[in-house]
Amino acid sequence: MLAIIFSSDAFAGYNANFDGKVKRVITYTYSTQILIEVENQPTSHPECTVFGLMVIDPDTPDNIRQLVLTRLMTAYATGEVVTIGYDNKGSCVNGRMKVFRVG
């Protein structure tokens, strides 16, 4: 008999969007995570517990994280409205909502 067990994160992922201007982009010299604040971002979540800043997962490959950071900084500098894709049911990183898309 073969049993396959999946964690609740096995199927978690990008399932919701919101639009807003990037208000803050925060990076640290001791971490690869990127924290962002965007207008209209959700203020509640069924699993995440830390609000105010969303996160680009530090486990995101370097080349992809750099593309996302470039997109965020361009939007921040120009005041452009972006679409943020996230998981409204799970996918928390250190209690923060994980960003899957910046468009």
Buried (B, 14 or more C-beta within 10 A) or exposed (E): EEEEEEEEEEEBBBBEEBEBBBEEBEEEEEEEBBBBBBEEBBEEBEBBEBBEBBBBBEEBEEEEBEEBBEBBEEBBEEEEEBEBBBBBBBBBBBEBBBBBEBE
